[in-house]
Amino acid sequence: MDRKVVLIVVVAALGYFVDIYDLVLFGVVKNESLLSILPHASKQEVSETGKFLFNMQMLGMLIGGILWGVLGDKKGRLKVLFGSILLYSIANLANAFVTDVPTYAVIRVIAGIGLAGELGAGITLVSEMMSKETRGYGTMIIVTFGALGAVVASLVGAKGEAISNILLNITSIKFANWQVAYIFGGSMGLLLLLMRVGTIESSFFKDVKSHDHIKKGDLKLIFFNKSNLIKYLHCISIGIPIWFIVGLLIMNSQNDFGPLLGLATIENGKAVMYAYIGLSFGDLVSGILSQLMKSRKKVVILYLVCSGLLTIYFLFVAKHVHVLTTDTYYVFCFLLGTASGYWAIFVTIAAEQFGTNIRSTAANTIPNFVRGSVNVIMLCFGMLLSLVSTGAAALIVGLFFMLLALYSVMQLKETFGKDLNYTEELP
């Protein structure tokens, strides 16, 4: 493999590592940071403020997905890759010094905008620079390594004392644990930018850019083209089950699903950490399977079936056949993460479905609409809670989105080995 292609894969993987670190970090340190900013707030006020800040971050990601996607098709994938890393790194550093909720909210919007661009740009760049037979390995490396950022976020967010002591010796300032976590993330991103030397732009993009008559990053190419719009919606639905498992089952372990299984000592931070270890392992396996089977679709179908069966077992069977402990629960978190570890395949499918002049827009917006779907998932879950039990509500929501994903993946054409050097036009 060309050295410059290897460098792009490494930079994109490290960028996604920091991206996931920041995405998960907020969930790990939000309570600690808010108690520092609002020392007299009640538990309910802290909870409501945390949800508000999370929604602000998701708003930023939806805005950023469109912004970076269009810029990637108009100005270049490389500029978006490094621009997004710079933005979320600066936001991370700024987050360490917030003293009020309005400032915190503004910074989470900015961070969300930055976080929205890195993965799509990296996947698009690697997909266009590697051969059609091997590009699956490149995207697999990016997502597999990137998912481990969640593990580091959980560890740093929980135990940042050592880093705090180092900063104390350097600056003579004592930082709180949550401040250390944000400073660490921002610093990692800025250091990563030093690696940009020697990276190159996609030749596909350069070729399209030289033709002024070709529309680039025009949303009409998706939303005013029936065929592309249908593909776009199918791609989104394929990814939603991943965020059902992560956003609902895992991130609500402490309040909902630990107690459902009779465990009152489950920690969200640990649940997220073990789930993301599973996601990383699952992405590694799904990427290898995709290359061996020469199919993206078959792997996604396999993972969706496994996710559905494991969700049923987790919610309704486990407590009747196992002596459940906190360790057993975290094993289930790992297994659920593994079963939903097809994010790399999902994003690759999204990039491979569209032409060069709209590929960045699709690859950036689709994952961020999937991340935003967690709000729809939680809304459906909340509505069902007034009618059925916690386990039944979660299962109904999960099976609905999993069956929808199965239908969608069957409607899309296989993209393994597809030539990506083509453009889209309005009908």
ChimeraX attribute file (.defattr): number of C-alpha atoms within 10 A of each C-alpha:
attribute: neighborCount
match mode: 1-to-1
recipient: residues
	/A:1	8
	/A:2	8
	/A:3	10
	/A:4	14
	/A:5	19
	/A:6	15
	/A:7	17
	/A:8	24
	/A:9	26
	/A:10	18
	/A:11	22
	/A:12	32
	/A:13	26
	/A:14	21
	/A:15	28
	/A:16	29
	/A:17	28
	/A:18	31
	/A:19	30
	/A:20	23
	/A:21	27
	/A:22	28
	/A:23	22
	/A:24	24
	/A:25	27
	/A:26	24
	/A:27	19
	/A:28	27
	/A:29	21
	/A:30	20
	/A:31	18
	/A:32	18
	/A:33	23
	/A:34	22
	/A:35	14
	/A:36	15
	/A:37	15
	/A:38	16
	/A:39	11
	/A:40	10
	/A:41	14
	/A:42	11
	/A:43	11
	/A:44	9
	/A:45	13
	/A:46	20
	/A:47	14
	/A:48	12
	/A:49	18
	/A:50	20
	/A:51	14
	/A:52	14
	/A:53	21
	/A:54	20
	/A:55	18
	/A:56	20
	/A:57	25
	/A:58	27
	/A:59	19
	/A:60	23
	/A:61	30
	/A:62	23
	/A:63	19
	/A:64	25
	/A:65	31
	/A:66	25
	/A:67	20
	/A:68	34
	/A:69	31
	/A:70	26
	/A:71	20
	/A:72	30
	/A:73	25
	/A:74	20
	/A:75	17
	/A:76	21
	/A:77	30
	/A:78	21
	/A:79	15
	/A:80	26
	/A:81	28
	/A:82	24
	/A:83	17
	/A:84	25
	/A:85	29
	/A:86	20
	/A:87	20
	/A:88	31
	/A:89	30
	/A:90	20
	/A:91	27
	/A:92	27
	/A:93	22
	/A:94	19
	/A:95	25
	/A:96	21
	/A:97	14
	/A:98	17
	/A:99	14
	/A:100	12
	/A:101	16
	/A:102	11
	/A:103	13
	/A:104	22
	/A:105	21
	/A:106	17
	/A:107	24
	/A:108	27
	/A:109	25
	/A:110	23
	/A:111	30
	/A:112	31
	/A:113	26
	/A:114	30
	/A:115	32
	/A:116	32
	/A:117	37
	/A:118	28
	/A:119	31
	/A:120	33
	/A:121	31
	/A:122	29
	/A:123	32
	/A:124	28
	/A:125	30
	/A:126	26
	/A:127	23
	/A:128	22
	/A:129	21
	/A:130	20
	/A:131	16
	/A:132	16
	/A:133	13
	/A:134	14
	/A:135	19
	/A:136	28
	/A:137	19
	/A:138	26
	/A:139	29
	/A:140	27
	/A:141	20
	/A:142	27
	/A:143	29
	/A:144	29
	/A:145	21
	/A:146	25
	/A:147	29
	/A:148	22
	/A:149	28
	/A:150	29
	/A:151	25
	/A:152	21
	/A:153	30
	/A:154	25
	/A:155	17
	/A:156	24
	/A:157	27
	/A:158	18
	/A:159	15
	/A:160	18
	/A:161	17
	/A:162	12
	/A:163	16
	/A:164	22
	/A:165	16
	/A:166	12
	/A:167	16
	/A:168	13
	/A:169	10
	/A:170	9
	/A:171	10
	/A:172	10
	/A:173	11
	/A:174	14
	/A:175	20
	/A:176	15
	/A:177	21
	/A:178	28
	/A:179	23
	/A:180	24
	/A:181	33
	/A:182	26
	/A:183	23
	/A:184	24
	/A:185	26
	/A:186	26
	/A:187	15
	/A:188	17
	/A:189	26
	/A:190	18
	/A:191	11
	/A:192	19
	/A:193	17
	/A:194	9
	/A:195	14
	/A:196	14
	/A:197	8
	/A:198	10
	/A:199	16
	/A:200	15
	/A:201	17
	/A:202	19
	/A:203	13
	/A:204	17
	/A:205	23
	/A:206	12
	/A:207	11
	/A:208	20
	/A:209	19
	/A:210	9
	/A:211	10
	/A:212	8
	/A:213	8
	/A:214	14
	/A:215	20
	/A:216	28
	/A:217	25
	/A:218	18
	/A:219	16
	/A:220	14
	/A:221	22
	/A:222	22
	/A:223	14
	/A:224	12
	/A:225	15
	/A:226	13
	/A:227	12
	/A:228	19
	/A:229	15
	/A:230	15
	/A:231	19
	/A:232	21
	/A:233	13
	/A:234	22
	/A:235	27
	/A:236	23
	/A:237	22
	/A:238	28
	/A:239	27
	/A:240	25
	/A:241	27
	/A:242	27
	/A:243	21
	/A:244	26
	/A:245	23
	/A:246	23
	/A:247	20
	/A:248	21
	/A:249	24
	/A:250	29
	/A:251	24
	/A:252	18
	/A:253	26
	/A:254	20
	/A:255	14
	/A:256	18
	/A:257	23
	/A:258	23
	/A:259	13
	/A:260	17
	/A:261	20
	/A:262	12
	/A:263	16
	/A:264	15
	/A:265	13
	/A:266	21
	/A:267	17
	/A:268	18
	/A:269	25
	/A:270	21
	/A:271	27
	/A:272	29
	/A:273	27
	/A:274	25
	/A:275	31
	/A:276	31
	/A:277	24
	/A:278	26
	/A:279	32
	/A:280	31
	/A:281	23
	/A:282	25
	/A:283	29
	/A:284	23
	/A:285	17
	/A:286	28
	/A:287	28
	/A:288	16
	/A:289	16
	/A:290	20
	/A:291	18
	/A:292	9
	/A:293	13
	/A:294	17
	/A:295	17
	/A:296	25
	/A:297	22
	/A:298	15
	/A:299	21
	/A:300	25
	/A:301	19
	/A:302	14
	/A:303	18
	/A:304	24
	/A:305	16
	/A:306	16
	/A:307	25
	/A:308	21
	/A:309	13
	/A:310	17
	/A:311	23
	/A:312	17
	/A:313	15
	/A:314	21
	/A:315	18
	/A:316	15
	/A:317	13
	/A:318	17
	/A:319	14
	/A:320	10
	/A:321	9
	/A:322	9
	/A:323	8
	/A:324	14
	/A:325	15
	/A:326	16
	/A:327	10
	/A:328	13
	/A:329	21
	/A:330	22
	/A:331	16
	/A:332	22
	/A:333	28
	/A:334	24
	/A:335	25
	/A:336	28
	/A:337	29
	/A:338	26
	/A:339	28
	/A:340	30
	/A:341	32
	/A:342	33
	/A:343	26
	/A:344	27
	/A:345	24
	/A:346	24
	/A:347	25
	/A:348	25
	/A:349	23
	/A:350	29
	/A:351	29
	/A:352	25
	/A:353	22
	/A:354	24
	/A:355	19
	/A:356	25
	/A:357	26
	/A:358	27
	/A:359	30
	/A:360	35
	/A:361	31
	/A:362	30
	/A:363	33
	/A:364	32
	/A:365	27
	/A:366	27
	/A:367	26
	/A:368	26
	/A:369	21
	/A:370	21
	/A:371	22
	/A:372	20
	/A:373	21
	/A:374	21
	/A:375	15
	/A:376	12
	/A:377	20
	/A:378	16
	/A:379	12
	/A:380	15
	/A:381	22
	/A:382	14
	/A:383	11
	/A:384	17
	/A:385	14
	/A:386	10
	/A:387	10
	/A:388	13
	/A:389	12
	/A:390	17
	/A:391	20
	/A:392	17
	/A:393	18
	/A:394	26
	/A:395	18
	/A:396	15
	/A:397	20
	/A:398	26
	/A:399	19
	/A:400	11
	/A:401	21
	/A:402	24
	/A:403	16
	/A:404	16
	/A:405	23
	/A:406	19
	/A:407	15
	/A:408	18
	/A:409	22
	/A:410	14
	/A:411	14
	/A:412	16
	/A:413	12
	/A:414	17
	/A:415	19
	/A:416	21
	/A:417	17
	/A:418	12
	/A:419	13
	/A:420	19
	/A:421	15
	/A:422	11
	/A:423	16
	/A:424	18
	/A:425	15
	/A:426	13
	/A:427	8
